Amino acid sequence: MLDAAEHLLAEHGIDGVSLRQIGAATGQGNNSAVQYYFGDKAGLVREIIARRVAAFEPRRQQLLDAAAAQGRLGDIRTLLEIVFLPLTEATDADGRHVYIRFMMQFLTRLQYQEGFGHPGWAPDSAATRAVMLLADCLPLLKGEALATRINRVGGLFFNAVVDRDNAIARGRSAEPDSLFFADVFAMMTAAIKVPPSG
């Protein structure tokens, strides 16, 4: 049910699909099944994100361990890759990055609405540790300023991946993954290091 809901919300927008439509698309005979399991759309969105956060944790831990072994825990680009690269592994049958598409919907429509907050990362998670290491590398960005900057470079990442997916779906040629992600992470690294204005 969560896979189908994630796909529908990613493709049609979080405001563009009702709980009843999600229930029907997932083969639930009871039109209120989604509401029964998740309460409301906010509960469904939180559950989709929480499931993905848990699924990405082993990969993030693997990347964090590799960075530690290579002495790269003070490298901003490496830390951004630990946070964002695992998300690229969640693709649909056509190779499109469905969770990233879903997250774009969440970030542009819901992240500041009451009841739709991101469930967050556990304090001892690899994601949290990577962000704390990023904070150490970016002493001019404190608290909310750092969170805002990570959110904005995340938007750059999500937009670039979805734009590439759309281009490929329309038959356009695309550079190899290695070149694409090298360019995107280079841009993200440059953007996150810009000193805050004022």
MDTraj code that builds the backbone (N, CA, C; nanometers):
import mdtraj as md
import numpy as np

residues = "MET LEU ASP ALA ALA GLU HIS LEU LEU ALA GLU HIS GLY ILE ASP GLY VAL SER LEU ARG GLN ILE GLY ALA ALA THR GLY GLN GLY ASN ASN SER ALA VAL GLN TYR TYR PHE GLY ASP LYS ALA GLY LEU VAL ARG GLU ILE ILE ALA ARG ARG VAL ALA ALA PHE GLU PRO ARG ARG GLN GLN LEU LEU ASP ALA ALA ALA ALA GLN GLY ARG LEU GLY ASP ILE ARG THR LEU LEU GLU ILE VAL PHE LEU PRO LEU THR GLU ALA THR ASP ALA ASP GLY ARG HIS VAL TYR ILE ARG PHE MET MET GLN PHE LEU THR ARG LEU GLN TYR GLN GLU GLY PHE GLY HIS PRO GLY TRP ALA PRO ASP SER ALA ALA THR ARG ALA VAL MET LEU LEU ALA ASP CYS LEU PRO LEU LEU LYS GLY GLU ALA LEU ALA THR ARG ILE ASN ARG VAL GLY GLY LEU PHE PHE ASN ALA VAL VAL ASP ARG ASP ASN ALA ILE ALA ARG GLY ARG SER ALA GLU PRO ASP SER LEU PHE PHE ALA ASP VAL PHE ALA MET MET THR ALA ALA ILE LYS VAL PRO PRO SER GLY".split()
xyz = np.array([
    [0.0826, -0.1194, 0.0000],
    [0.0000, 0.0000, 0.0000],
    [0.0872, 0.1261, 0.0000],
    [0.1958, 0.1245, 0.0801],
    [0.2816, 0.2423, 0.0877],
    [0.3529, 0.2694, -0.0442],
    [0.3951, 0.1627, -0.1135],
    [0.4605, 0.1821, -0.2437],
    [0.3657, 0.2513, -0.3412],
    [0.2428, 0.2010, -0.3477],
    [0.1448, 0.2584, -0.4401],
    [0.1115, 0.4023, -0.4010],
    [0.0964, 0.4272, -0.2726],
    [0.0653, 0.5632, -0.2259],
    [0.1797, 0.6586, -0.2584],
    [0.3021, 0.6138, -0.2343],
    [0.4177, 0.6984, -0.2654],
    [0.4205, 0.7333, -0.4135],
    [0.3970, 0.6343, -0.4983],
    [0.3989, 0.6568, -0.6430],
    [0.2899, 0.7553, -0.6840],
    [0.1686, 0.7367, -0.6349],
    [0.0579, 0.8253, -0.6714],
    [0.0822, 0.9682, -0.6245],
    [0.1290, 0.9834, -0.5025],
    [0.1550, 1.1168, -0.4496],
    [0.2707, 1.1838, -0.5235],
    [0.3701, 1.1040, -0.5625],
    [0.4836, 1.1589, -0.6366],
    [0.4421, 1.2065, -0.7748],
    [0.3555, 1.1307, -0.8401],
    [0.3173, 1.1611, -0.9774],
    [0.2099, 1.2684, -0.9884],
    [0.1156, 1.2689, -0.8949],
    [-0.0010, 1.3574, -0.9082],
    [-0.0027, 1.4715, -0.8066],
    [0.0932, 1.4710, -0.7168],
    [0.0970, 1.5758, -0.6162],
    [0.0205, 1.5340, -0.4917],
    [0.0644, 1.5837, -0.3799],
    [0.0028, 1.5435, -0.2538],
    [-0.1397, 1.5968, -0.2433],
    [-0.1663, 1.7110, -0.3057],
    [-0.3025, 1.7633, -0.3076],
    [-0.3863, 1.7027, -0.4203],
    [-0.3203, 1.6322, -0.5119],
    [-0.3896, 1.5825, -0.6312],
    [-0.4477, 1.4434, -0.6189],
    [-0.4309, 1.3798, -0.5040],
    [-0.4798, 1.2432, -0.4842],
    [-0.5490, 1.2351, -0.3487],
    [-0.6670, 1.1784, -0.3464],
    [-0.7394, 1.1632, -0.2198],
    [-0.7059, 1.0282, -0.1564],
    [-0.7335, 1.0163, -0.0276],
    [-0.7144, 0.8884, 0.0402],
    [-0.8023, 0.7802, -0.0217],
    [-0.9200, 0.8172, -0.0652],
    [-1.0103, 0.7216, -0.1303],
    [-0.9489, 0.6705, -0.2610],
    [-0.8885, 0.7597, -0.3388],
    [-0.8241, 0.7184, -0.4641],
    [-0.7047, 0.6275, -0.4376],
    [-0.6287, 0.6595, -0.3332],
    [-0.5151, 0.5740, -0.2987],
    [-0.5640, 0.4354, -0.2584],
    [-0.6690, 0.4318, -0.1773],
    [-0.7248, 0.3027, -0.1371],
    [-0.7719, 0.2215, -0.2558],
    [-0.8393, 0.2862, -0.3501],
    [-0.8882, 0.2164, -0.4695],
    [-0.7723, 0.1657, -0.5545],
    [-0.6678, 0.2468, -0.5687],
    [-0.5534, 0.2093, -0.6520],
    [-0.4737, 0.0941, -0.5918],
    [-0.4811, 0.0785, -0.4609],
    [-0.4066, -0.0288, -0.3961],
    [-0.4904, -0.1546, -0.3795],
    [-0.6095, -0.1553, -0.4377],
    [-0.6928, -0.2742, -0.4353],
    [-0.7658, -0.2979, -0.3054],
    [-0.7774, -0.1939, -0.2239],
    [-0.8498, -0.2075, -0.0979],
    [-0.9999, -0.1985, -0.1246],
    [-1.0708, -0.3013, -0.0881],
    [-1.2144, -0.3016, -0.1092],
    [-1.2849, -0.1953, -0.0273],
    [-1.2309, -0.1672, 0.0883],
    [-1.2873, -0.0672, 0.1771],
    [-1.2270, 0.0688, 0.1413],
    [-1.3111, 0.1629, 0.1005],
    [-1.2629, 0.2947, 0.0605],
    [-1.1981, 0.3722, 0.1755],
    [-1.2209, 0.3294, 0.2981],
    [-1.1632, 0.3978, 0.4139],
    [-1.0403, 0.3257, 0.4679],
    [-0.9853, 0.2310, 0.3924],
    [-0.8730, 0.1503, 0.4421],
    [-0.7509, 0.2359, 0.4744],
    [-0.7180, 0.3304, 0.3879],
    [-0.5999, 0.4133, 0.4116],
    [-0.6197, 0.4955, 0.5380],
    [-0.7396, 0.5507, 0.5539],
    [-0.7683, 0.6294, 0.6740],
    [-0.7622, 0.5408, 0.7991],
    [-0.8065, 0.4167, 0.7865],
    [-0.8038, 0.3242, 0.8997],
    [-0.6597, 0.2994, 0.9459],
    [-0.5696, 0.2761, 0.8512],
    [-0.4312, 0.2425, 0.8848],
    [-0.3459, 0.3644, 0.9229],
    [-0.3724, 0.4786, 0.8603],
    [-0.2824, 0.5929, 0.8769],
    [-0.3482, 0.7172, 0.9371],
    [-0.4784, 0.7159, 0.9526],
    [-0.5499, 0.8285, 1.0138],
    [-0.5884, 0.9348, 0.9133],
    [-0.4899, 0.9975, 0.8529],
    [-0.5162, 1.1021, 0.7548],
    [-0.3977, 1.1089, 0.6594],
    [-0.4003, 1.2044, 0.5699],
    [-0.2930, 1.2130, 0.4704],
    [-0.1591, 1.2459, 0.5357],
    [-0.1610, 1.3277, 0.6391],
    [-0.0371, 1.3591, 0.7102],
    [0.0246, 1.2319, 0.7684],
    [-0.0586, 1.1464, 0.8250],
    [-0.0096, 1.0192, 0.8797],
    [0.0474, 0.9295, 0.7723],
    [-0.0171, 0.9278, 0.6564],
    [0.0325, 0.8487, 0.5436],
    [0.1677, 0.9014, 0.4961],
    [0.1793, 1.0333, 0.4811],
    [0.3051, 1.0946, 0.4366],
    [0.4160, 1.0645, 0.5364],
    [0.3876, 1.0797, 0.6652],
    [0.4885, 1.0507, 0.7678],
    [0.5340, 0.9060, 0.7614],
    [0.4400, 0.8150, 0.7382],
    [0.4743, 0.6723, 0.7326],
    [0.5599, 0.6398, 0.6107],
    [0.5296, 0.7013, 0.4969],
    [0.6119, 0.6812, 0.3767],
    [0.7543, 0.7277, 0.4032],
    [0.7691, 0.8461, 0.4631],
    [0.9028, 0.9006, 0.4902],
    [0.9745, 0.8158, 0.5947],
    [0.9059, 0.7794, 0.7029],
    [0.9693, 0.7010, 0.8090],
    [1.0185, 0.5663, 0.7561],
    [0.9409, 0.5037, 0.6697],
    [0.9821, 0.3746, 0.6124],
    [1.1072, 0.3917, 0.5288],
    [1.1119, 0.4965, 0.4473],
    [1.2294, 0.5208, 0.3637],
    [1.3503, 0.5579, 0.4480],
    [1.3316, 0.6413, 0.5497],
    [1.4428, 0.6804, 0.6373],
    [1.5073, 0.5552, 0.6973],
    [1.4250, 0.4619, 0.7438],
    [1.4779, 0.3379, 0.8019],
    [1.5502, 0.2539, 0.6969],
    [1.4958, 0.2498, 0.5754],
    [1.5574, 0.1703, 0.4694],
    [1.6907, 0.2277, 0.4242],
    [1.7058, 0.3611, 0.4287],
    [1.8304, 0.4240, 0.3857],
    [1.9406, 0.4152, 0.4912],
    [1.9051, 0.3898, 0.6151],
    [2.0029, 0.3944, 0.7241],
    [2.1216, 0.2988, 0.7032],
    [2.1001, 0.1717, 0.6648],
    [2.2173, 0.0839, 0.6458],
    [2.3136, 0.1351, 0.5388],
    [2.2622, 0.1891, 0.4302],
    [2.3480, 0.2415, 0.3246],
    [2.4237, 0.3652, 0.3738],
    [2.3550, 0.4519, 0.4469],
    [2.4232, 0.5687, 0.5014],
    [2.5331, 0.5267, 0.5989],
    [2.5060, 0.4256, 0.6791],
    [2.6070, 0.3783, 0.7734],
    [2.7274, 0.3212, 0.6988],
    [2.7004, 0.2480, 0.5907],
    [2.8083, 0.1931, 0.5083],
    [2.8951, 0.3051, 0.4506],
    [2.8309, 0.4095, 0.3991],
    [2.9048, 0.5225, 0.3431],
    [2.9825, 0.5972, 0.4516],
    [2.9218, 0.6101, 0.5686],
    [2.9887, 0.6778, 0.6802],
    [3.1115, 0.5984, 0.7244],
    [3.0982, 0.4664, 0.7335],
    [3.2114, 0.3817, 0.7718],
    [3.3237, 0.3908, 0.6692],
    [3.2874, 0.3905, 0.5404],
    [3.3887, 0.4008, 0.4345],
    [3.4597, 0.5355, 0.4419],
    [3.3843, 0.6418, 0.4669],
    [3.4449, 0.7751, 0.4783],
    [3.5399, 0.7809, 0.5971],
    [3.5024, 0.7188, 0.7085],
    [3.5890, 0.7165, 0.8261],
    [3.7181, 0.6412, 0.7953],
    [3.7065, 0.5276, 0.7277],
    [3.8240, 0.4471, 0.6940],
    [3.9179, 0.5220, 0.6000],
    [3.8616, 0.6092, 0.5166],
    [3.9414, 0.6852, 0.4190],
    [3.9846, 0.8217, 0.4736],
    [3.9505, 0.8515, 0.5981],
    [3.9855, 0.9805, 0.6563],
    [3.9151, 1.0972, 0.5899],
    [3.7878, 1.0768, 0.5483],
    [3.7151, 1.1808, 0.4747],
    [3.5956, 1.2366, 0.5524],
    [3.5958, 1.2207, 0.6823],
    [3.4826, 1.2706, 0.7610],
    [3.4813, 1.4226, 0.7738],
    [3.5868, 1.4877, 0.7290],
    [3.5896, 1.6331, 0.7276],
    [3.5699, 1.6907, 0.5890],
    [3.5290, 1.6060, 0.4942],
    [3.5100, 1.6481, 0.3551],
    [3.3621, 1.6762, 0.3289],
    [3.3302, 1.7986, 0.2956],
    [3.1902, 1.8394, 0.2799],
    [3.1195, 1.7587, 0.1726],
    [3.1816, 1.7417, 0.0584],
    [3.1163, 1.6668, -0.0494],
    [3.0856, 1.5232, -0.0062],
    [3.1796, 1.4591, 0.0606],
    [3.1575, 1.3222, 0.1081],
    [3.0375, 1.3165, 0.2017],
    [3.0276, 1.4137, 0.2918],
    [2.9164, 1.4155, 0.3873],
    [2.7827, 1.4397, 0.3178],
    [2.7811, 1.5259, 0.2156],
    [2.6580, 1.5465, 0.1383],
    [2.6185, 1.4182, 0.0665],
    [2.7161, 1.3460, 0.0149],
    [2.6865, 1.2189, -0.0519],
    [2.6264, 1.1182, 0.0464],
    [2.6780, 1.1160, 0.1699],
    [2.6233, 1.0248, 0.2708],
    [2.4757, 1.0560, 0.2966],
    [2.4431, 1.1842, 0.3028],
    [2.3048, 1.2239, 0.3309],
    [2.2131, 1.1959, 0.2122],
    [2.2567, 1.2312, 0.0907],
    [2.1650, 1.2318, -0.0235],
    [2.1767, 1.1129, -0.1202],
    [2.2937, 1.0565, -0.1361],
    [2.3108, 0.9526, -0.2379],
    [2.2231, 0.8289, -0.2161],
    [2.2018, 0.7830, -0.0912],
    [2.1155, 0.6654, -0.0737],
    [1.9741, 0.6831, -0.1298],
    [1.9247, 0.8068, -0.1356],
    [1.7906, 0.8303, -0.1873],
    [1.7787, 0.7913, -0.3346],
    [1.8910, 0.7934, -0.4061],
    [1.8874, 0.7611, -0.5495],
    [1.8647, 0.6130, -0.5740],
    [1.8765, 0.5307, -0.4710],
    [1.8603, 0.3868, -0.4872],
    [1.7142, 0.3435, -0.4833],
    [1.6245, 0.4351, -0.4498],
    [1.4810, 0.4049, -0.4476],
    [1.4213, 0.4425, -0.5829],
    [1.4119, 0.3446, -0.6708],
    [1.3596, 0.3684, -0.8056],
    [1.2403, 0.2778, -0.8328],
    [1.1607, 0.3171, -0.9317],
    [1.0482, 0.2322, -0.9714],
    [1.0932, 0.1372, -1.0826],
    [0.9983, 0.0639, -1.1391],
    [1.0304, -0.0360, -1.2418],
    [1.0906, 0.0263, -1.3671],
    [1.0652, 0.1549, -1.3888],
    [1.1200, 0.2244, -1.5057],
    [1.2516, 0.2958, -1.4746],
    [1.3026, 0.2779, -1.3539],
    [1.4286, 0.3405, -1.3161],
    [1.4155, 0.4850, -1.2712],
    [1.2928, 0.5331, -1.2571],
    [1.2726, 0.6710, -1.2121],
    [1.2811, 0.6768, -1.0604],
    [1.3291, 0.7882, -1.0113],
    [1.3528, 0.8064, -0.8687],
    [1.2245, 0.8512, -0.7992],
    [1.1395, 0.7558, -0.7701],
    [1.0045, 0.7853, -0.7229],
    [1.0057, 0.8536, -0.5857],
    [1.0943, 0.8113, -0.4959],
    [1.0948, 0.8742, -0.3632],
    [1.1451, 1.0181, -0.3707],
    [1.2423, 1.0434, -0.4553],
    [1.2900, 1.1806, -0.4721],
    [1.1791, 1.2680, -0.5283],
    [1.1021, 1.2143, -0.6220],
    [0.9868, 1.2865, -0.6769],
    [0.8844, 1.3141, -0.5662],
    [0.8628, 1.2146, -0.4821],
    [0.7715, 1.2297, -0.3685],
    [0.8230, 1.3386, -0.2735],
    [0.9544, 1.3371, -0.2453],
    [1.0109, 1.4362, -0.1545],
    [1.0001, 1.5776, -0.2107],
    [1.0113, 1.5914, -0.3420],
    [0.9912, 1.7246, -0.4006],
    [0.8501, 1.7744, -0.3727],
    [0.7533, 1.6845, -0.3843],
    [0.6147, 1.7221, -0.3529],
    [0.6041, 1.7636, -0.2057],
    [0.6655, 1.6839, -0.1192],
    [0.6599, 1.7138, 0.0234],
    [0.7250, 1.8491, 0.0540],
    [0.8436, 1.8704, 0.0003],
    [0.9178, 1.9932, 0.0318],
    [0.8502, 2.1184, -0.0229],
    [0.7911, 2.1071, -0.1421],
    [0.7313, 2.2266, -0.2026],
    [0.5887, 2.2523, -0.1550],
    [0.5201, 2.1502, -0.1040],
    [0.3801, 2.1687, -0.0680],
    [0.3506, 2.1563, 0.0812],
    [0.4274, 2.0703, 0.1515],
    [0.3790, 2.0330, 0.2837],
    [0.4716, 2.0575, 0.4004],
    [0.5984, 2.0770, 0.3786],
    [0.6897, 2.0734, 0.4926],
    [0.6594, 2.1786, 0.5996],
    [0.5946, 2.2885, 0.5611],
    [0.5653, 2.3926, 0.6601],
    [0.4189, 2.3927, 0.7043],
    [0.3411, 2.2982, 0.6542],
    [0.2001, 2.2928, 0.6940],
    [0.1859, 2.2164, 0.8262],
    [0.0934, 2.2596, 0.9040],
    [0.0652, 2.1952, 1.0314],
    [0.0335, 2.0476, 1.0099],
    [0.0985, 1.9622, 1.0866],
    [0.0685, 1.8191, 1.0807],
    [0.1449, 1.7414, 0.9753],
    [0.2257, 1.8080, 0.8927],
    [0.2942, 1.7372, 0.7848],
    [0.4459, 1.7351, 0.8028],
    [0.4944, 1.7550, 0.9220],
    [0.6386, 1.7607, 0.9420],
    [0.7096, 1.6304, 0.9103],
    [0.8343, 1.6421, 0.8673],
    [0.9216, 1.5271, 0.8447],
    [0.9433, 1.4583, 0.9795],
    [0.9324, 1.3247, 0.9844],
    [0.9505, 1.2574, 1.1134],
    [1.0926, 1.2674, 1.1679],
    [1.1863, 1.3047, 1.0827],
    [1.3236, 1.3273, 1.1286],
    [1.4054, 1.2003, 1.1388],
    [1.5307, 1.2210, 1.1728],
    [1.6249, 1.1108, 1.1892],
    [1.6491, 1.0877, 1.3372],
    [1.6737, 0.9628, 1.3747],
    [1.7072, 0.9322, 1.5129],
    [1.8382, 1.0023, 1.5494],
    [1.8540, 1.0451, 1.6753],
    [1.9752, 1.1180, 1.7148],
    [2.1045, 1.0417, 1.6881],
    [2.0989, 0.9087, 1.6943],
    [2.2205, 0.8296, 1.6737],
    [2.2307, 0.7718, 1.5328],
    [2.1480, 0.8204, 1.4399],
    [2.1488, 0.7661, 1.3042],
    [2.2707, 0.8146, 1.2263],
    [2.3034, 0.7422, 1.1202],
    [2.4140, 0.7834, 1.0327],
    [2.3842, 0.9183, 0.9687],
    [2.2583, 0.9419, 0.9342],
    [2.2205, 1.0697, 0.8733],
    [2.2464, 1.1854, 0.9701],
    [2.2052, 1.1689, 1.0955],
    [2.2274, 1.2736, 1.1952],
    [2.3764, 1.2961, 1.2183],
    [2.4532, 1.1875, 1.2258],
    [2.5973, 1.2027, 1.2461],
    [2.6619, 1.2750, 1.1284],
    [2.6174, 1.2437, 1.0056],
    [2.6727, 1.3122, 0.8875],
    [2.6414, 1.4618, 0.8924],
    [2.5206, 1.4977, 0.9336],
    [2.4833, 1.6391, 0.9430],
    [2.5627, 1.7086, 1.0532],
    [2.5861, 1.6404, 1.1639],
    [2.6664, 1.6997, 1.2711],
    [2.8107, 1.7227, 1.2254],
    [2.8626, 1.6299, 1.1464],
    [2.9968, 1.6478, 1.0902],
    [2.9977, 1.7631, 0.9899],
    [2.8891, 1.7765, 0.9123],
    [2.8763, 1.8912, 0.8217],
    [2.8792, 2.0216, 0.9003],
    [2.8101, 2.0235, 1.0120],
    [2.8072, 2.1438, 1.0954],
    [2.9483, 2.1809, 1.1411],
    [3.0292, 2.0792, 1.1735],
    [3.1673, 2.1048, 1.2138],
    [3.2486, 2.1659, 1.1000],
    [3.2154, 2.1263, 0.9763],
    [3.2882, 2.1765, 0.8586],
    [3.2420, 2.3159, 0.8165],
    [3.1255, 2.3581, 0.8669],
    [3.0655, 2.4846, 0.8242],
    [3.0387, 2.5728, 0.9455],
    [3.1437, 2.6186, 1.0147],
    [3.1238, 2.6910, 1.1408],
    [3.0484, 2.8228, 1.1268],
    [3.0416, 2.8785, 1.0044],
    [2.9677, 3.0034, 0.9865],
    [2.8164, 2.9811, 0.9795],
    [2.7745, 2.8563, 0.9628],
    [2.6319, 2.8236, 0.9556],
    [2.5916, 2.7546, 1.0850],
    [2.5072, 2.8182, 1.1620],
    [2.4658, 2.7649, 1.2915],
    [2.3156, 2.7374, 1.2929],
    [2.2753, 2.6308, 1.3583],
    [2.1353, 2.6024, 1.3845],
    [2.0463, 2.6091, 1.2629],
    [1.9520, 2.7038, 1.2688],
    [1.8527, 2.7174, 1.1617],
    [1.9169, 2.7538, 1.0286],
    [2.0245, 2.8295, 1.0313],
    [2.0926, 2.8668, 0.9064],
    [2.1496, 2.7438, 0.8372],
    [2.2060, 2.6518, 0.9147],
    [2.2589, 2.5275, 0.8563],
    [2.1447, 2.4413, 0.8028],
    [2.0374, 2.4277, 0.8806],
    [1.9230, 2.3473, 0.8361],
    [1.8650, 2.4029, 0.7064],
    [1.8548, 2.5359, 0.6984],
    [1.8026, 2.5992, 0.5768],
    [1.8938, 2.5724, 0.4585],
    [2.0252, 2.5839, 0.4798],
    [2.1193, 2.5616, 0.3705],
    [2.1131, 2.4162, 0.3218],
    [2.1052, 2.3205, 0.4145],
    [2.0952, 2.1787, 0.3755],
    [1.9654, 2.1557, 0.2991],
    [1.8575, 2.2176, 0.3456],
    [1.7291, 2.2054, 0.2771],
    [1.7385, 2.2594, 0.1347],
    [1.8073, 2.3714, 0.1172],
    [1.8163, 2.4334, -0.0154],
    [1.9060, 2.3541, -0.1099],
    [2.0184, 2.3028, -0.0601],
    [2.1008, 2.2204, -0.1497],
    [2.0312, 2.0876, -0.1772],
    [1.9487, 2.0423, -0.0818],
    [1.8667, 1.9242, -0.1070],
    [1.7681, 1.9483, -0.2196],
    [1.7090, 2.0679, -0.2218],
    [1.6184, 2.1029, -0.3311],
    [1.6895, 2.1021, -0.4650],
    [1.8137, 2.1512, -0.4673],
    [1.8938, 2.1472, -0.5898],
    [1.9118, 2.0026, -0.6350],
    [1.9460, 1.9159, -0.5394],
    [1.9669, 1.7734, -0.5684],
    [1.8399, 1.7088, -0.6240],
    [1.7285, 1.7274, -0.5525],
    [1.6024, 1.6657, -0.5949],
    [1.5610, 1.7133, -0.7331],
    [1.5710, 1.8437, -0.7557],
    [1.5313, 1.8999, -0.8841],
    [1.6174, 1.8457, -0.9976],
    [1.7477, 1.8355, -0.9756],
    [1.8372, 1.7848, -1.0799],
    [1.8051, 1.6407, -1.1151],
    [1.7786, 1.5581, -1.0152],
    [1.7488, 1.4162, -1.0403],
    [1.6169, 1.4013, -1.1147],
    [1.5148, 1.4727, -1.0708],
    [1.3839, 1.4630, -1.1365],
    [1.3900, 1.5180, -1.2786],
    [1.4610, 1.6284, -1.2982],
    [1.4765, 1.6854, -1.4320],
    [1.5438, 1.5847, -1.5260],
    [1.6458, 1.5174, -1.4777],
    [1.7144, 1.4160, -1.5597],
    [1.6215, 1.2983, -1.5903],
    [1.5466, 1.2526, -1.4889],
    [1.4483, 1.1452, -1.5117],
    [1.3501, 1.1847, -1.6214],
    [1.2996, 1.3077, -1.6139],
    [1.2021, 1.3545, -1.7126],
    [1.2633, 1.3599, -1.8519],
    [1.3879, 1.4051, -1.8610],
    [1.4550, 1.4121, -1.9905],
    [1.4723, 1.2726, -2.0500],
    [1.5138, 1.1780, -1.9676],
    [1.5317, 1.0401, -2.0149],
    [1.3980, 0.9813, -2.0592],
    [1.2916, 1.0076, -1.9821],
    [1.1585, 0.9557, -2.0170],
    [1.1099, 1.0109, -2.1506],
    [1.1588, 1.1273, -2.1903],
    [1.1195, 1.1883, -2.3173],
    [1.2184, 1.1559, -2.4295],
    [1.3063, 1.0601, -2.4030],
    [1.3964, 1.0123, -2.5069],
    [1.5229, 1.0935, -2.5272],
    [1.5507, 1.1855, -2.4395],
    [1.6736, 1.2637, -2.4528],
    [1.7919, 1.1856, -2.3966],
    [1.9078, 1.2083, -2.4550],
    [2.0273, 1.1412, -2.4034],
    [2.0710, 1.2103, -2.2751],
    [2.1336, 1.1338, -2.1873],
    [2.1807, 1.1881, -2.0603],
    [2.3212, 1.1367, -2.0343],
    [2.3987, 1.2183, -1.9652],
    [2.5339, 1.1759, -1.9321],
    [2.5279, 1.0568, -1.8368],
    [2.6367, 0.9789, -1.8302],
    [2.6396, 0.8649, -1.7372],
    [2.6156, 0.9097, -1.5933],
    [2.5641, 0.8184, -1.5133],
    [2.5355, 0.8492, -1.3730],
    [2.6561, 0.9106, -1.3029],
    [2.7737, 0.8532, -1.3251],
    [2.8922, 0.9007, -1.2522],
    [2.9200, 1.0479, -1.2815],
    [2.9071, 1.0892, -1.4064],
    [2.9308, 1.2289, -1.4417],
    [2.8199, 1.3189, -1.3892],
    [2.6968, 1.2716, -1.4011],
    [2.5832, 1.3505, -1.3526],
    [2.5963, 1.3779, -1.2032],
    [2.6177, 1.2743, -1.1225],
    [2.6243, 1.2941, -0.9782],
    [2.7500, 1.3700, -0.9373],
    [2.8600, 1.3517, -1.0108],
    [2.9801, 1.4305, -0.9803],
    [2.9507, 1.5794, -0.9968],
    [2.8798, 1.6149, -1.1027],
    [2.8468, 1.7557, -1.1272],
    [2.7497, 1.8092, -1.0219],
    [2.6468, 1.7304, -0.9916],
    [2.5469, 1.7750, -0.8941],
    [2.6104, 1.7950, -0.7565],
    [2.6914, 1.7007, -0.7118],
    [2.7523, 1.7150, -0.5793],
    [2.8573, 1.8253, -0.5769],
    [2.9216, 1.8517, -0.6896],
    [3.0134, 1.9661, -0.6959],
    [2.9359, 2.0963, -0.6765],
    [2.8196, 2.1085, -0.7417],
    [2.7369, 2.2280, -0.7248],
    [2.6861, 2.2407, -0.5819],
    [2.6415, 2.1297, -0.5240],
    [2.5896, 2.1321, -0.3872],
    [2.6986, 2.1740, -0.2882],
    [2.8194, 2.1213, -0.3101],
    [2.9305, 2.1549, -0.2221],
    [2.9632, 2.3031, -0.2282],
    [2.9676, 2.3562, -0.3508],
    [2.9949, 2.4993, -0.3658],
    [2.8855, 2.5828, -0.3006],
    [2.7597, 2.5421, -0.3194],
    [2.6478, 2.6201, -0.2668],
    [2.6432, 2.6178, -0.1138],
    [2.6710, 2.5039, -0.0539],
    [2.6571, 2.4974, 0.0917],
    [2.7694, 2.5721, 0.1630],
    [2.8809, 2.5937, 0.0929],
    [2.9951, 2.6612, 0.1560],
    [2.9876, 2.8133, 0.1474],
    [2.8941, 2.8664, 0.0731],
    [2.8851, 3.0128, 0.0606],
    [2.8550, 3.0733, 0.1982],
    [2.9333, 3.1702, 0.2431],
    [2.9071, 3.2309, 0.3744],
    [2.7687, 3.2960, 0.3774],
    [2.7027, 3.2924, 0.4926],
    [2.5709, 3.3556, 0.5009],
    [2.5807, 3.5054, 0.4800],
    [2.4788, 3.5613, 0.4182],
    [2.4785, 3.7068, 0.3978],
    [2.4353, 3.7752, 0.5270],
    [2.4789, 3.8971, 0.5428],
    [2.4413, 3.9727, 0.6615],
    [2.5183, 3.9236, 0.7803],
])
top = md.Topology()
chain = top.add_chain()
for i, resn in enumerate(residues, 1):
    res = top.add_residue(resn, chain, resSeq=i)
    for name in ("N", "CA", "C"):
        top.add_atom(name, md.element.get_by_symbol(name[0]), res)
traj = md.Trajectory(xyz[None], top)
